[in-house]
Amino acid sequence: MVIDLRQAFLSDRWERELAYEMDLSEVELDGVKPFCAPVKVRARLQSFAGSVLVEAELDFSVTMPCDRCCDLVTREFSPRFSHTVVRELVSGEDEDLIVAPEERLDLDGLLTEDILLDMPSKFLCKPDCKGLCPVCGKNRNREECSCQRQEGDPRLAALRQLLEDR
């Protein structure tokens, strides 16, 4: 959604509330398209002192494979984001400001960037996920395997023995 901010920059009493759904079904995260349902957006835009404050509340779910066992994990998120939009930066101004030189704001683009930057770096099905056996590939959360666990690189066995002898 692109919003025309010309009136907002001219007035100190401009305000707009939005509620809509944003489709991110084609957005990829680590090679996966995790957004199976639309993102629900509630946003409020309010002008003050030649700038526009954008506050947004989002609700969405993400389905990703667990980073340890590869089972699909669905998580709900309800983040809030806030940005200040200006026409142009004056030297020395805060770099956290969003610049809208043509007095137009791509709200979907801004919120998509916020969502992707806010995603956790690891998706786990549970905090104590045991993952896959590195030898046979079985999911160790569902069943135990009888594979021998290797104690690191065998070429470093002499160094490991020195540490154990201390």
C-alpha positions in Angstrom: 0.0 0.0 0.0 1.5 3.3 -1.1 0.3 6.3 0.9 0.3 9.9 -0.3 1.7 12.1 2.5 1.5 15.5 0.8 -1.4 16.6 3.1 0.3 15.1 6.1 3.4 17.2 5.6 1.4 20.4 5.2 -0.8 19.9 8.3 -0.2 19.3 12.0 -3.7 17.7 12.4 -3.6 15.0 9.7 -4.3 11.5 10.9 -5.2 8.3 9.2 -6.0 4.8 10.5 -5.7 1.7 8.4 -6.7 -1.9 8.8 -5.9 -4.3 6.0 -4.3 -7.6 5.1 -0.9 -7.8 3.4 0.0 -10.8 1.2 3.6 -12.0 1.7 3.0 -15.5 0.2 5.8 -14.9 -2.3 8.4 -13.7 0.2 11.2 -16.1 0.9 13.1 -16.6 4.2 16.1 -18.9 4.1 14.8 -20.5 0.8 11.3 -21.1 2.2 8.0 -19.3 1.7 6.9 -19.2 5.3 3.9 -16.8 5.1 0.9 -19.1 4.4 -1.8 -16.6 5.5 -2.0 -12.9 5.0 -0.4 -10.5 7.5 -3.1 -8.5 9.4 -2.0 -4.8 9.6 -3.4 -2.1 11.9 -1.6 1.2 11.4 -2.0 4.7 12.5 -0.3 7.6 10.7 -0.2 11.0 12.4 1.4 14.3 11.3 3.4 16.5 13.6 6.0 19.2 13.1 6.6 18.5 9.4 6.9 14.7 9.9 4.6 11.7 10.1 4.6 9.2 12.9 3.7 5.7 11.7 2.7 3.1 14.3 1.8 -0.4 13.2 0.6 -3.6 14.9 0.8 -6.8 13.0 -0.5 -10.3 13.5 0.8 -13.2 11.4 2.0 -16.8 11.5 5.1 -18.3 10.0 5.7 -21.9 9.1 9.4 -22.9 8.9 11.3 -26.1 9.2 13.0 -26.6 12.6 16.7 -25.8 12.3 17.7 -29.0 14.1 15.2 -31.8 13.2 13.5 -30.3 10.0 9.9 -30.8 11.4 7.6 -27.9 10.4 7.1 -25.3 13.1 4.3 -22.7 13.1 4.8 -19.7 15.2 2.5 -16.7 15.8 3.9 -13.2 15.9 2.3 -9.9 17.0 5.1 -7.3 16.6 4.7 -3.5 16.9 6.7 -1.1 14.8 7.1 2.7 14.9 8.8 5.0 12.4 9.1 8.7 11.8 8.8 9.7 8.1 10.2 13.0 6.8 10.5 14.6 3.4 14.3 14.9 3.6 17.1 14.6 6.1 18.6 17.8 7.4 22.4 17.4 8.1 23.0 16.0 11.5 19.5 14.5 11.8 18.8 11.0 13.1 19.6 8.2 10.7 16.6 6.3 12.0 14.2 8.5 10.1 12.5 7.2 7.0 12.8 9.6 4.0 9.9 10.0 1.6 11.3 12.5 -0.9 8.3 12.2 -3.3 5.9 12.5 -0.3 4.8 8.9 -0.8 5.3 6.0 1.6 5.4 2.4 0.6 3.9 1.1 3.8 3.9 -2.6 2.7 7.6 -2.4 1.8 8.5 -0.8 5.1 6.6 -3.3 7.1 7.9 -6.3 5.1 11.4 -5.1 5.9 10.5 -4.7 9.6 9.1 -8.3 9.7 12.1 -9.9 8.0 14.6 -8.0 10.3 12.5 -9.0 13.3 12.5 -12.8 12.5 14.4 -15.0 14.9 17.7 -16.3 13.6 16.8 -19.9 14.6 13.5 -21.7 14.3 13.3 -24.6 16.8 10.3 -26.9 17.3 11.1 -26.8 21.1 14.0 -25.3 23.0 15.5 -28.8 23.8 15.1 -30.2 20.3 17.6 -33.1 19.9 17.8 -32.8 16.2 18.8 -35.4 13.6 21.3 -38.2 14.2 24.4 -37.2 12.2 25.1 -40.9 11.4 21.7 -42.4 10.4 19.5 -39.3 10.0 16.7 -40.3 12.4 14.8 -37.7 14.3 16.1 -38.1 17.9 13.0 -36.4 19.3 10.8 -39.3 18.0 13.1 -42.3 18.4 16.5 -43.2 19.8 19.1 -44.7 17.5 22.0 -47.0 18.4 24.6 -45.1 16.4 27.9 -44.3 18.1 28.5 -40.6 18.6 31.8 -39.5 17.4 33.8 -37.5 19.9 35.0 -34.9 17.4 37.7 -35.1 14.8 40.0 -38.2 15.4 43.0 -36.2 14.1 42.7 -34.1 17.3 42.6 -37.1 19.7 46.2 -36.4 20.9 45.2 -32.8 21.9 42.1 -34.0 23.6 44.1 -36.6 25.6 46.5 -33.8 26.7 43.5 -31.8 28.0 42.1 -34.8 29.9 45.5 -35.5 31.5 45.7 -32.1 33.1 
